[in-house]
Amino acid sequence: MTFALKSIAIPDFGPIAEPPALPAHRYAARCDAALAAAGTDWLVVYADREHLANVMFLSGFEPRFEEALLLLGPGGRRVLVTGNECVPYAVVSPLPGLEVRLSQTMSLPGQDRTQAPRLTDVLRDIGIGAGDRVGMVGWKYLEPEEWEGPEDDRGGEAPGFVPAPYLAAVQRVAGSVVDRTPVLLHPEHGQRSIIDADQIAIFEAAAARGSEMVWSILSQLRPGDSEAEGAARMRYRGEPFNVHAMLASGNAATGPVIGLASPGARRIEKGDGVSTAVGLWGGLTARAGLVDDANDDFVAVAASYFKALVRWYAVADIGVTGGDLFDAVTGTLAEGGLRSLLNPGHLTGHEEWSTSPVRPGSAERLRSGMHMQVDVIPTPVRDGWALNCEDSVVFADETLRAEIAESHPQIWARMQARRAFMQDVLGVKVAEAVLPLSSTPLCLAPLWLRSDLLFCRE
């Protein structure tokens, strides 16, 4: 199978309306399920501005400026502990029965600490005591090979990724503390790894909007623009980001194009490599290529890369192991002298990256409800070149597909139109369970001055 560039118009897949908010009872059910899965008396879930998704998933609240702890306890107790600024902001949470407590330790430096200076006092007042076993949920967790085990006197159970003062406060008050982060983050069984039809609807609208923002940059960028002027063409409307906006450029003289960089004042010239990405709460879209109208050497490399993306969609399906998907994609990349800089696929959502089942030798299987970013970053590429094509998808079995179609018919129609475009126009096989969320699904335009030229099957 070979692929070539062809002038293709990307269809309008339909208007993106604001999806309905997630119902309050759904957050309550998530909290109850998380505490039950933890198997502890209390579950304490940490969040900060950078690592907000666990608490956001459970409560619909994410801290601004500060940290927060969401405590789930016996009798359906749900308590949010946060600082001076977020206590009044906590009204945004739709979680039923939520109690809000002030702990000024979580406030910014220099702010008042006279009302609630000790977190230990707050925790005791809530009801955690020496007879309680508490599970902690941090923003990631240690794998067994990363920690010295209990056979070593210095070892024992690995701690959670929670700031030391908060972990120490819980340990001082409770009888025992154990890490329960995998309850939410395990790549196959974690509660955040599997989402329902209503959450998919919310994330689809954001992912589609983000992809439109990226294509607005790509299709309008011209030599002479500064990076900042190029990024301004995204037509940002105030949506919450799950990662900082990115746009970087360069040429052979300046060295590698650093894709993670924010836009600056550099003026873009014809022939430069450019990389840009927009991630909203619901998925990230990234594209990278040359600001040029012709470059046969680069197009040849891009064709090899596109072949690996096509292989991703050919293999990815419910029940496939992450290891098999990893092998299929990396093997195809190797045929073109490339490899994947990171995992060729990872779970996403309120945060750009939660975890990934797509790893060497992984036996974890792709499951219905997984929200995944097709994140195949090719390397090596020449200095001054940039190449990338990232979109997000959801895996849905027959039951979940029926739920989406019934509850969110417009979103279902957009997903099916994208699948038809990928298969009928681009010539790419896509499993029935794979639902594209991007408004530019698998649209790779390597030459940005000819953004109508997309790779498709010959």
Secondary structure, DSSP 8 states (H G I E B T S, - for coil): --EEEEE----------------HHHHHHHHHHHHHHHTSSEEEEEE-SSS-HHHHHHHS---SSS-EEEEEEGGGEEEEEE-TTHHHHGGG---TTEEEEE-GGGS-TTS--SSS--HHHHHHHHT--TT-EEEEE-SS---GGGS--TTSTT--S---SS-HHHHHHHHHHSSEEEE-THHHH-TTT-GGGS--HHHHHHHHHHHHHHHHHHHHHHHH--TT-BHHHHHGGG---S--BSS--EEEEE-TTT-S--TT----S-B--TT-EEEEEEEETTEEEEEEEESSS--HHHHHHHHHHHHHHHHHHHH--TT-BHHHHHHHHHHHHHHTT-EESS-S-EE-SSSS----S-STT---B--TT-EEEE---EE---TT---EEEEEEEE--HHHHHHHHHH-HHHHHHHHHHHHIIIIIS-----TTEEE--SSTT---SBGGGTTEEEEE-
